[in-house]
Amino acid sequence: MNFDSISIRIFLALTGLVVVLLVGAALFGEVQVRNYQQVALRDQLTETADSLLGDSTEVLANRAPAEPFAQRLRDLGRSNGLRITLIAVDGTVVSDSEVTGPMANHGDRPEVLEAQQFGTGSAERRSSTTGKETFYISRRVEGDGAFLGTIRVASEIAPLRSERSRFHTNLALFGLFALGIGAGASFLISRWISKPLERIEQDASELAAGRLDLRVRSEGPAEVRRLANGLNSMSRELRDRLEGMRRARTEIETILASMQEGVVAVDGRERVVLMNEAAARLLGLSAQLGPGATLWEHLRFPELERGLRAVLGGSSAWHGDAVSPNQDGRTLGLSVARVENSEDADKPMAGAVAILSDVTAIRRLEQVRIDFVANVSHELRTPLAAVMGALETLADPEQEAAIRARFLDIGNRNAARLQAIVSDLLDLSSIEAEGDRMPLEPVRADGPLRTAAGALAGAAESKGVRLELPGPLATPAWVRGNSQRLEQVFTNLLENAIKYTPKGGRVIARVRLTPKEVLVDVEDSGMGIPAASLPRIFERFYRVDRSRSRDMGGTGLGLAIVKHVVRAHGGTVSVKSEEGQGTNFTVALPRIPEVPKNS
Ligand code: ADP
């Protein structure tokens, strides 16, 4: 039995109360019955003694015969179950309702002595005559103011006892019955009070086990109903908060998942707290590491290790670049920062968070810029030195006319070269600066090519290179373009083709149309480009043969300009070449479907 349970406690308390009340009532009843019996017996005996006082006086004063009185005593005694004794002043028994023969002197009996002294005496003792427990009442018998003797009435106590034991039996039976009723009632009352509490306790246990959608039953007494309502509003509040937290976590996870940058958060013992997909990808892991994973068991990345250790060791932040452990040659930018435990000021620090970003392109661009500045300086230095040398020679008035003429020519050529480089650089930078914002308008697909070819026809002819142009287009096609820049593109391509094609060769330009694109080929039968150089041909200042290009007046910027202009048009430029066989450049530009009416 569970003595902790409220129903058992109530049941035991009520049943205990019933038992205490019953026992109390029984004890009280016992005392009452005993008193009542005593009073009734004493009254009966006194009454009997008093009724015999007159006649006793007569007998003891010898004014009346003894025998009829003795008979009367016997009759009275038999009919009432009493023993009546008349005792003379000297203690001699004059007459006794039960004993007929001679009897011992009764003068020393306590009730007789008491009656002599006070008029009435009583005693409860074992009778030395009958040998039974007896209750005695004695009355002093007087005649004419003189003490004549004592009349004593006695009754056995045994019948009273048996009467009381019957009463006890009845009392016990009633007590058992009342106890049964009391226990039954206690049980019902305890269930009545505890039931709603037990129900609410069950519901609360389910709530505590996480079933927050459960509604606690609101029934029973007012306090229990208030408790149920309180629990319900608490679970509602809890549900809302959990929902809020879940939403916040989902938002964070969604944001982290959509980030390009990798995020790795670790705790003070370098265990993963959080890792997003991008981090797994950048670190070359097949899947994200879950919370609690030990980072270095899955990953070997000394720079990240160093950064996290530095921050966990006390630095506020750490930044650095490292080659990706993915071994794909990418460069990762690492930024590690401390994560302070804002909730608990006693705990010194919660951990560190590392942001990983792919900085390959940025670093490459930075390198390109550095190289570019170096290249520009290098490209300008040679013609500048030549110009300065020429000027120095020319400054000498004693130089011969022929030498002066030669140095004047050198100075002129190098100044022109400087001008060409600077002008190409300016072009390139303004094309780059314009970028997507280059002003574009509908342009005939073959217009810029024909203009450029027209301008170069003379140069081709004087070099002895045949320049072939396409016939008029069957369907006029249009592109969105900047004619001036496109002319520059085709001028550069045709110029190169003529330049790098020996005398007797040919340059063929073609225009092909597809539903979406206009493709312009510039093909020559020249010296071609070695396969190793093809990927670098569009870089600034890149030349297959530096001195030859310089001799031919090239700046090494022509194809870079072509690439940037075509890109600003949303197009592409590609090259195919075989050394000694010739080269074919193809410019692809997006075609616009409708033909403007007024053009
Ligand atoms: P350059 O001013 O030197 O011509 P470009 O950027 O126009 O500079 O060209 C870069 C290099 O590409 C040239 O130096 C040359 O080596 C090579 N090249 C360009 N076009 C051709 C071609 N049609 N045939 C052979 N080589 C070419």
Residues whose N, C-alpha, C, O or C-beta is under 5 A from the ligand:
A	BS01	ADP	N496 A497 Y500 G526 G528 I529 I537 Y542 R543 V544 D545 S549 G554 T555 G556 L557 G558 L559 A560 T583
